[in-house]
Amino acid sequence: MSIAEKFVSMEYGPAPEDPKEASVWLDRHGRQFGLFIDGAWQAPGGGEYFDTLDPSTGEKLASVAQGSSADIDAAIRAARAASPKWRALTPHVRARYLYALARLVQKHSRLLAVLETMNNGKPIRESRDIDIPLVARHFYYHAGWAQLFDQEFPEHEPCGVVGQIIPWNFPLLMLAWKIAPALATGNTVVLKPAEFTPLTALVFAELCQESGLPPGVVNIVTGDGSTGEALVKHPGIDKIAFTGSTEVGRAIRGATAASHKRLSLELGGKSPFIIFDDADLDSAVEGLVDGIWFNQGQVCCAGSRLLMQESISEKLVAKIRDRMSSLRIGPPLDKAIDVGAIVARVQLERIQKMVAQGVAEGATCWQPQTVLPARGFYYPPTLLSNVHPTSIVAQQEIFGPVLAAMTFRTPKEAVELANNTVYGLASCVWSENINVALHVAAQIKAGVVWVNCTNLFDAACGFGGYRESGYGREGGREGLLEYMEPKWFKQARKLSATDKPVASQAEDEVETSTPAIDRTVKLYIGGKQARPDSGYSMEVRAQDGRLLGEAPLGNRKDIRNAVEAARKAEGWAKATAHNRAQVLYYSAENLEQRRHEIIHRLAGVVGDKQAAQEVELGIQRIFSYAAWADKFDGAVHNPPFRNIAIAMNEPIGTAGVICPSDAPLLGFLSLVMPLLAVGNTVIAVPSEKYPLITGDLYQLFDTSDLPGGAVNIVTGYVSKLLKTLAEHDDVDAIWCYGDDATVASAKAMSIGNLKQVWTNEGRTIDWFDPQIAEGRWFLEHATQVKNIWVPYGE
Ligand code: NAI
């Protein structure tokens, strides 16, 4: 072929990257690897190894140790032993280690990129230009946070020893996302790489040695799911950070429920890729190439659901097919390849099976005429059109180069379809009309929205899901918070049945000014007083045994009604922050007006002194959150691209709250007010000891212009009501204050829709100390960050 002909056909010859350096590295280790524990290599206790392959050929690259539970135990001991010294280092010294790791990643970037591609099958262009530079960026960025730790997070300390489990789709990048923030905040780590792709993590272990990182700070234990399970279940772990399938995420939530391990989960997705009729279609199609064919579609945030405005769908599909026909599929070490190999045979079979199911359900399957390599695991880029929104290929993660296409007519319909999923990891919106794009972005329930761009990541921009895509963020300031806790919280005492709140400890005797009025309250649902479904009530007694009144015994039906009312009140989230602040100030004013009668009634259960304090501090607490309502702003990040990322603090949705027993008014306000301030709706179960507070609270809310349903109160037994709340799929979060057993059941019962659970971990919280019981810590748990990426420039 002449040069002129080549220019016309644009055919590329092969441009293979040389695997020599990686092969030398593998050979130097005799193509067999042990475990990296306490800064040294060890053979696995059980003597077992498994093969790790090159998916582009199916050939073995090396054998890798299968870590047993004894190995996990040894690694955790090493991490525990290293913890005190590591956390006691000055922030600057920790920063220097992270900086050294960033430099070493850059220094060895070619080896890392080649090895990543050999082990995972992703095109070398991606590992070389995206994965490895981002790995270095994460260590640089977090070196900065390590340096600033004491200034920016005074009064915080690391969780301790962290167990981290990562998947195979971005092996070294996921390692960096996990290890960099953990080390920056002073934790030590035991990390388990995915069984298909352990090799670059083992190079990283060597970089830890080369950097002089103290032994035990990073431990790497290879193995399969059983190794991961041993890590999750080990009592010596303070926190688990997991990325992988939603199914395993659920299992981990279950396995950690009865412990006090903190948990962050980054799970699956079925992210919508919305193209409006005014979009720049050629750019959108290029975006789609990155959205679904990047890394063979094995990306948790892949734009796997294409939503096209109906008027352009035919034209767009033609363009997509054209572009698909020019994608080059083949050996991933070839620098001219767009689509490489699928990570493993089992994953290839999973993709084939799901596509067949989609076709059986009515989808039309189109694939370009491509000759796939004879060896290795390959799957062609695939377009499924005429997909019904309920079809398996529209609902479940395929994790392959398969795009499921649907149409919509109006922006409203686009948003409905986009949110018609249990997931909420990412989304793309393509429109030249910035108003439409941002209006849609605001309504999508997902942790990331890319406007006119796709699959951009940066260490400064938090990444993570809504709903069953998990909770917690990786990257940014919010990602760091997952690895630390307030100092006071770590030291807080265990709550016991006999515990009294701090304010009442000074006075053991109950004053005599207890009320004579016998009160009966009702439930408060949808802004109205409601009789309980059961028709039963519970007696409420004073400390001296006198009957104070009766409160309804709420049941499942009442909780369901309350959830429905809370869902209907979601307009509260859309109210302006200024408006929410005013409603809160107004309720503080109303509490002030009723001060004396409430103190009078509350005194019967908690004594005069505490009652007065609860009301006084309650007014102040409401004021605080009214103040915060229009100040808990997000941020604008400047990632190193021509984009800004707008980080919005969004409400989580509908939250179920189990209130503390011993501070009936102040405990309620301390939990419900931060949730309300940022736009959540609430179903609260008030103090079991003094549910009569409900009567005072609904008077307060009724007279404060709070929309009906924004707060609902169901009295009754916590053990019964918690179950319905935690198992309810329309509840997005549970805040539970209680003893160990109660908080464990809150976590265990929330597995269904993977709702966010925040508890006191069975510890005491001094509601009377504003330094502890109010502020950012509460607001951070009441919100989730959505990053909206917006390009600029021509
Ligand atoms: P997986 O969730 O089983 O594996 C992820 C990691 O968890 C691996 O390191 C694995 O060894 C570990 N693991 C497995 N079982 C465990 C357990 N019981 N306790 C602790 N750790 C455990 O994902 P898999 O099987 O590799 O892929 C299956 C599907 O999951 C894919 O087809 C894809 O749909 C989804 N997936 C999603 C990912 C994401 O980033 N959201 C990443 C990987 C897979």
Boltz pocket constraint, residues with backbone or C-beta under 6 A from the ligand:
constraints:
  - pocket:
      binder: B
      contacts: [[A, 165], [A, 166], [A, 167], [A, 168], [A, 169], [A, 192], [A, 193], [A, 194], [A, 195], [A, 223], [A, 224], [A, 225], [A, 226], [A, 227], [A, 228], [A, 229], [A, 230], [A, 232], [A, 243], [A, 244], [A, 245], [A, 246], [A, 248], [A, 249], [A, 251], [A, 252], [A, 266], [A, 267], [A, 268], [A, 269], [A, 299], [A, 300], [A, 347], [A, 350], [A, 397], [A, 398], [A, 399]]
      max_distance: 6.0
